[in-house]
C-alpha cells in the first residue's frame, strides 16, 4: 500500500502539472477570443481605409487633411492589431511526441518505492502519438493516483501498452487493469482525459468483474 507521505508528494507533483495544463487551456481560450475580435476590428479598419480613400478624391483640400490623418490612424491600428494576433497565437500541440513504450517505462520507474506499479508493453518501441514524454508521465501518474488505497494486501497496478487498429487507423492504448479499485471523486481521471484530448485521443472506462478497466486511446503519428 502506498505510504501517505509518498502519495501526498505524488499528488503535489501532479497538481503542479494540472495547474500548467489549466493555464494553457485558459490561454488557448483567451487567444481564440482575442483572434476572433481582432479579425472583426481588422475588417472594420479595412472598410475605413477604403472609404477614406474614396472620400479623399471627392473632398476639398481642407477636409482632405482630416481624411489623410484618418487613413494614417487606420494604418497604424491595422499594424498594431496584426501584432496582437501574433502575440495571442497559442503554442501548438506537439505534432509528434515521444515513443510511448519508453515514456511509460520511465514513468513507472519514477514511481518505484512510492507505488506498486508494473508495465506490460505490447507495442513497438517506435510507436509514437502526439503526447510528449512529460504528458505520458503525468498520464500514468493520474491512472495510478486514481486507484484507492485499501487495507491489507492489494495487487499492483498494471499498466498495459498495446497497439490497435480502429477504423483502419493505428492507435496506442494505455490500459489500467481491472483489478484496481478506483477512488470515488475521479478527479485524477479528468486530468488524464484532458491530456488525451490534447493529443486527439479519448478515455474509456469499462466496468469489469472485480474492478474497472480504464483505457486511454491515442492515435499514432506517422504509423504505417
C-alpha positions in Angstrom: 0.0 0.0 0.0 1.3 3.4 -0.9 2.5 5.5 2.1 0.5 8.6 2.8 3.5 11.0 2.6 4.6 9.4 -0.7 1.1 9.7 -2.1 0.9 13.4 -1.0 4.2 14.1 -2.8 2.9 12.4 -5.9 -0.3 14.4 -5.7 1.7 17.7 -5.3 3.7 16.8 -8.4 0.5 16.1 -10.3 -1.2 19.3 -9.2 1.7 21.4 -10.5 1.3 19.8 -13.9 -2.5 20.3 -13.7 -2.0 24.0 -13.0 0.1 24.3 -16.1 -2.4 22.3 -18.1 -5.3 24.5 -16.9 -3.3 27.7 -17.6 -2.5 26.5 -21.1 -6.2 25.7 -21.7 -7.2 29.2 -20.5 -4.6 30.8 -22.7 -5.9 29.0 -25.7 -9.5 30.0 -25.0 -8.4 33.7 -24.5 -6.3 33.6 -27.6 -9.2 32.3 -29.6 -11.4 35.1 -28.3 -8.8 37.7 -29.0 -8.2 36.5 -32.5 -11.9 36.5 -33.3 -12.4 40.0 -32.0 -9.3 41.4 -33.7 -10.3 39.9 -37.0 -13.6 41.8 -36.8 -11.7 45.0 -36.0 -9.4 44.4 -38.9 -12.3 44.2 -41.2 -13.8 47.4 -39.9 -10.4 49.2 -40.3 -10.2 47.9 -43.9 -13.7 49.5 -44.6 -12.5 52.8 -43.0 -9.3 52.8 -45.1 -11.3 52.1 -48.4 -13.9 54.7 -47.5 -11.3 57.3 -46.7 -9.6 56.7 -50.0 -12.8 57.3 -51.9 -13.7 60.4 -49.9 -10.2 61.9 -50.4 -10.8 62.1 -54.1 -14.2 63.9 -53.7 -13.5 66.4 -50.9 -11.7 69.8 -50.9 -8.2 70.3 -49.5 -9.4 71.3 -46.0 -11.3 68.1 -45.5 -8.7 66.1 -47.3 -6.1 66.7 -44.4 -8.5 65.1 -41.9 -9.1 62.2 -44.2 -5.3 61.6 -44.6 -5.0 61.6 -40.8 -7.8 59.1 -40.6 -6.1 56.9 -43.1 -2.8 57.1 -41.2 -4.5 56.2 -37.9 -6.3 53.3 -39.6 -3.0 52.0 -41.0 -1.3 52.2 -37.6 -4.2 50.5 -35.9 -4.1 47.8 -38.5 -0.4 47.1 -37.8 -1.0 47.0 -34.0 -3.9 44.6 -34.3 -1.8 42.3 -36.6 0.9 42.2 -34.0 -1.7 41.5 -31.3 -3.0 38.5 -33.3 0.6 37.1 -33.5 1.1 37.6 -29.7 -2.2 35.9 -28.9 -1.3 32.8 -31.0 -1.2 29.9 -28.6 1.6 27.3 -28.7 0.8 24.4 -30.9 0.4 20.9 -29.5 3.4 18.8 -30.5 2.8 17.2 -33.9 5.0 14.3 -32.9 5.5 13.2 -29.3 7.7 10.7 -27.5 8.0 7.0 -28.1 5.2 5.7 -25.9 6.8 2.4 -24.7 9.9 4.2 -23.5 7.9 7.0 -21.9 5.6 4.6 -20.0 8.6 2.6 -18.7 10.3 5.8 -17.5 7.0 6.9 -15.8 6.6 3.6 -14.0 10.3 3.6 -13.0 9.8 7.1 -11.4 7.2 5.6 -9.1 9.4 2.8 -7.8 9.3 2.8 -4.0 6.2 5.0 -4.0 3.6 2.8 -5.7 3.4 -0.9 -6.7 3.1 -0.5 -10.5 4.2 -2.7 -13.3 4.2 -2.1 -17.0 3.5 -4.7 -19.7 4.5 -3.4 -23.1 3.0 -5.0 -26.2 3.7 -2.1 -28.6 6.6 -1.4 -30.9 9.4 0.7 -29.5 9.0 3.3 -32.3 5.2 3.8 -31.8 4.5 7.5 -31.3 1.5 9.7 -30.5 1.2 13.4 -30.1 1.8 13.1 -26.3 5.2 14.3 -25.0 7.2 12.3 -22.5 6.0 14.7 -19.7 2.4 14.2 -20.7 2.7 10.4 -20.7 4.5 10.6 -17.3 1.5 12.5 -15.8 -1.0 10.3 -17.7 0.5 7.2 -16.0 0.7 9.1 -12.6 -3.0 10.0 -13.0 -4.0 6.4 -13.6 -2.1 5.3 -10.5 -3.4 8.1 -8.3 -7.0 7.2 -9.3 -6.6 3.9 -7.5 -7.9 3.9 -4.0 -5.8 2.8 -1.1 -7.1 -0.3 0.6 -6.3 -2.1 3.8 -4.3 -5.3 3.8 -2.6 -6.7 0.7 -3.5 -5.4 -2.8 -2.4 -6.4 -6.3 0.0 -3.9 -8.0 -1.5 -1.5 -10.6 -0.8 -2.9 -14.0 -0.3 -0.6 -17.0 -0.6 -2.3 -20.4 0.5 -0.6 -23.6 -0.8 -2.1 -26.8 -1.5 -1.2 -30.4 -4.9 -1.5 -32.1 -6.3 -0.7 -35.5 -9.6 1.3 -35.2 -11.4 2.1 -38.4 -8.1 1.4 -40.4 -6.2 3.9 -38.2 -3.4 2.7 -35.9 -3.9 3.7 -32.2 -2.0 3.2 -29.0 -3.9 2.2 -25.9 -2.6 2.7 -22.4 -4.7 0.4 -20.2 -5.0 0.2 -16.4 -6.0 -3.3 -15.3 -9.4 -4.1 -13.9 -8.3 -5.3 -10.5 -7.5 -1.8 -9.3 -10.2 -0.3 -7.1 -10.9 3.3 -8.3 -11.2 6.3 -5.9 -14.6 8.0 -5.5 -14.1 11.5 -6.8 -12.3 10.5 -10.1 -10.6 13.9 -10.3 -7.4 12.3 -11.5 -9.2 10.7 -14.4 -10.4 14.1 -15.6 -6.8 15.2 -15.8 -5.9 12.1 -17.7 -8.8 12.7 -20.1 -7.6 16.3 -20.6 -4.2 15.0 -21.6 -5.8 12.5 -24.0 -8.0 15.1 -25.6 -4.9 17.4 -26.3 -3.5 14.5 -28.3 -6.8 13.9 -30.2 -7.4 10.8 -28.1 -10.1 9.7 -25.6 -10.6 8.0 -22.3 -12.9 5.0 -21.9 -14.0 3.4 -18.7 -15.3 -0.2 -18.7 -16.7 -2.0 -15.7 -15.2 -5.4 -15.3 -15.8 -8.3 -12.9 -13.8 -7.4 -9.8 -13.0 -3.8 -10.8 -12.8 -1.4 -13.7 -10.7 -1.2 -16.8 -9.6 2.3 -17.9 -8.3 2.8 -21.4 -6.6 5.8 -22.8 -6.7 5.6 -26.6 -4.3 7.8 -28.6 -4.0 7.9 -32.4 -0.5 7.1 -33.6 1.6 9.6 -35.5 3.4 8.7 -38.7 2.5 5.0 -38.4 2.0 2.8 -41.5 
